[in-house]
Amino acid sequence: PLPHLPDGFTPVAQPRSARILRQEILREALNTRVLFGAAWPVGLSGLPPGLTRDAGGALYLPAGHAVPLQYVALSDPAPPGQGEGDLPAAVREPHLRLPSLDPAIAALAREVAGEGATPAEAASRLEAYLSTQFIYSLNLTRPAGRGILEDFLFGRREGYCEVFATALAVMLRSQGVPARLVVGYLDGAWNAYGEHLAVRQRDAHTWVEAFLPGEGWRTFDPSPRATFDAARPAPLLGA
């Protein structure tokens, strides 16, 4: 468990800059222990003791808290760099694991990334390829006799954010770049009357973090969801 100070504050990480974002969060009752806040959290207050954090940095409540919660999160927008060098082998290996794949996926990743590309170049080129050459769609059915990823890359070429993120993570791993999926929320709707940001289930999103030597985990989002959202009609407001 993370330390819980007498004043109710739970430190999560050392701030990396002087630009700290303070958020007052009201979380409705959810059937999950996961806590939410802007990246990257450095401290929390107003929560019970016993908070934990996994190897990927996700924060969890102790068991038995499927109730509304109100708490304060402090976040430092500066990403937590890892310094020079590479990941320890014990951390690197799980982020390179792959299931049995069609060899064409790795071949496509090599073609798009380019011969001799650095991890940063490979990640940027693969991100750009997926976000510009494929279509965001929520209408996805499982193809008969073909995996979803293979069908996405070599067949229908459209999918939702989880498919885009999975494709990028798998292609990066096939090229020896440690990568992981991140699930959270994107945007939300600003309520001018209540002066708060409302984040709902429809704002859920999935993206990728890739480990770049000398830099650490960097965010990549291959999904062209923003274009899809912008094309949808604005929601109607009740009178």
C-alpha atoms as one frame of an Amber mdcrd trajectory, in Angstrom:
protein
   0.000   0.000   0.000   1.000   3.600  -0.592   1.783   5.696   2.499  -1.152
   7.549   4.056  -0.119  10.661   6.004  -1.931  11.898   9.149  -3.475  14.804
   7.202  -5.086  12.335   4.763  -2.626  12.976   1.931  -1.278  10.016  -0.074
   1.962  10.809  -1.939   2.220   8.934  -5.218   5.382  10.264  -6.872   7.869
  13.113  -6.648   6.797  16.188  -8.692   9.034  16.773 -11.710   8.078  20.386
 -12.364   6.486  23.360 -10.626   3.348  23.129 -12.766   0.999  21.082 -10.606
  -2.616  20.598 -11.702  -5.138  20.346  -8.853  -8.380  18.485  -9.607 -11.440
  18.077  -7.422 -12.982  14.809  -8.577 -16.438  13.405  -7.876 -16.482   9.758
  -8.947 -19.878   8.131  -9.182 -20.355   4.639  -7.771 -18.461   2.305 -10.104
 -17.860  -1.402  -9.943 -14.091  -0.907 -10.160 -11.300  -0.121  -7.729  -9.446
   2.033 -10.269  -8.944   5.721  -9.449  -8.912   8.408 -12.131  -7.055  11.677
 -12.512  -5.067  13.650 -15.068  -1.654  12.302 -16.043   0.625  12.120 -14.149
  -0.610  11.826 -10.537   1.807  12.826  -7.776  -0.598  12.856  -4.814  -4.164
  12.232  -3.638  -6.205  13.381  -0.672  -9.664  12.676   0.709  -9.395   8.916
   0.196  -9.171   6.036   2.674  -5.802   4.464   3.546  -4.698   1.345   1.710
  -4.349   2.720  -1.825  -2.102   0.635  -4.069  -0.295   1.122  -7.374   0.594
  -1.532  -9.930   3.748  -1.825 -12.047   2.149   0.246 -14.813   1.331   3.127
 -12.466  -2.435   2.535 -12.171  -3.920   3.475  -8.789  -6.426   1.328  -6.910
  -8.763   1.725  -3.946  -8.858  -0.908  -1.243 -11.650  -3.441  -1.750 -15.274
  -2.589  -1.037 -15.603   1.008  -2.249 -18.254   0.837  -5.006 -19.753   4.094
  -3.717 -19.562   7.725  -4.855 -16.218   9.267  -3.934 -15.002  12.847  -3.738
 -11.278  13.415  -3.641  -8.475  15.730  -4.765  -5.808  14.639  -7.235  -2.564
  16.509  -7.845  -0.906  15.855 -11.199   2.318  16.920 -12.858   1.891  17.161
 -16.662   5.616  16.485 -17.171   5.907  12.760 -18.040   7.917  10.582 -15.650
  11.067   9.972 -17.678  13.203   6.935 -16.954  16.599   8.501 -17.654  19.234
   7.113 -19.958  19.491   3.472 -20.914  16.828   0.832 -21.221  14.244  -0.942
 -19.098  15.417  -3.633 -16.680  15.021  -7.067 -18.246  12.304  -8.063 -15.766
  10.193  -5.078 -16.883  11.160  -5.099 -20.552  10.305  -8.748 -21.275   6.559
  -8.591 -20.403   6.182  -5.542 -22.653   7.615  -7.449 -25.624   5.508 -10.613
 -25.315   3.426 -11.527 -28.337   0.927 -14.277 -29.113   1.243 -16.375 -32.241
   0.896 -13.890 -35.105   0.557 -13.864 -38.850   4.132 -13.074 -40.064   2.620
 -10.460 -42.359   1.993  -8.204 -39.329   5.688  -7.968 -38.430   6.546  -7.548
 -42.117   4.127  -4.634 -42.413   5.547  -3.060 -39.255   9.090  -3.277 -40.687
   7.963  -1.774 -43.989   6.187   1.169 -42.362   8.856   1.839 -39.731  11.668
   1.753 -42.263  15.015  -0.023 -42.211  17.228   1.088 -39.329  14.556   3.230
 -37.677  15.101   4.228 -34.062  12.348   3.244 -31.586  11.070   6.844 -31.623
  11.003   6.937 -35.442   9.301   3.545 -35.651   6.615   4.559 -33.137   5.914
   7.891 -34.845   5.720   6.357 -38.329   3.460   3.512 -37.237   1.223   5.933
 -35.353   0.925   8.164 -38.436   0.261   5.188 -40.719  -2.621   3.862 -38.614
  -4.168   7.270 -37.959  -4.165   8.316 -41.628  -4.663   5.089 -43.589  -7.445
   3.503 -41.515 -10.983   4.525 -40.552 -12.450   4.883 -37.068 -15.708   2.956
 -36.721 -17.781   1.501 -33.904 -19.417  -1.009 -36.255 -17.028  -3.923 -35.986
 -17.931  -7.602 -36.208 -15.642 -10.564 -35.653 -14.621 -11.956 -39.058 -15.187
 -15.647 -39.728 -11.953 -17.627 -39.951  -9.706 -14.607 -39.420  -8.391 -12.777
 -36.372  -9.670  -9.269 -35.623  -6.190  -7.750 -35.878  -5.388  -9.445 -39.198
  -8.767  -8.415 -40.602  -8.224  -4.833 -39.421  -4.768  -4.504 -40.996  -5.303
  -6.457 -44.213  -9.058  -6.544 -44.703 -11.683  -3.998 -43.727  -9.125  -1.424
 -42.383 -11.514   0.116 -39.873 -12.103  -0.286 -36.147 -12.452   1.453 -32.803
  -9.784   2.751 -30.439  -8.968  -0.605 -28.790  -8.244  -2.131 -32.197  -6.049
   0.794 -33.282  -4.128   0.703 -29.994  -3.710  -3.072 -30.100  -2.407  -2.871
 -33.661   0.183  -0.253 -32.717   1.321  -2.092 -29.578   1.655  -5.407 -31.427
   3.510  -3.845 -34.351   5.894  -2.043 -31.987   6.580  -5.203 -30.001   7.238
  -7.100 -33.219  10.041  -4.587 -33.880  11.545  -4.932 -30.409  10.018  -1.751
 -28.936   8.405  -2.294 -25.503   4.793  -1.129 -25.619   1.659  -1.279 -23.459
  -2.013  -0.362 -23.736  -3.451   2.392 -21.551  -7.177   2.676 -20.832  -8.680
   5.911 -19.577 -10.858   8.798 -20.693 -10.507  11.368 -23.448 -11.880  14.901
 -23.236 -15.305  15.128 -21.571 -17.882  17.922 -21.751 -17.420  21.256 -19.985
 -20.493  22.350 -18.007 -20.418  26.153 -17.991 -23.224  26.434 -15.440 -21.722
  24.118 -12.854 -18.157  24.958 -13.945 -17.035  21.355 -14.054 -15.883  18.820
 -16.612 -18.302  15.905 -16.982 -16.570  12.680 -18.029 -18.870   9.828 -19.018
 -18.507   6.255 -20.186 -18.714   7.355 -23.820 -15.475   9.293 -23.233 -13.553
   6.060 -22.536 -10.502   5.660 -24.749  -7.506   3.376 -25.292  -4.047   4.454
 -26.423  -0.436   3.240 -26.280   2.724   3.974 -24.336   6.042   2.951 -25.892
   9.348   2.911 -24.042  11.991   5.017 -25.776  15.582   4.707 -24.490  16.769
   7.913 -22.872  13.224   9.277 -22.672  11.011   6.734 -20.940   7.375   5.927
 -21.650   5.919   8.204 -24.341   2.240   8.378 -25.301   1.141   7.505 -28.847
  -2.471   7.564 -30.009  -3.020   5.953 -33.429  -6.811   6.303 -33.365  -8.369
   9.007 -35.588 -11.217   9.245 -33.085 -11.080  13.038 -32.893 -11.995  13.261
 -36.587 -14.836  10.803 -36.022 -16.165  12.743 -33.029 -15.968  16.064 -34.880
 -18.102  14.647 -37.708 -20.909  13.545 -35.389 -23.909  15.825 -34.827 -23.756
  17.889 -31.647 -25.843  16.412 -28.807 -29.240  17.974 -28.234 -29.824  19.775
 -24.945 -33.108  19.391 -23.143 -35.188  22.470 -22.434
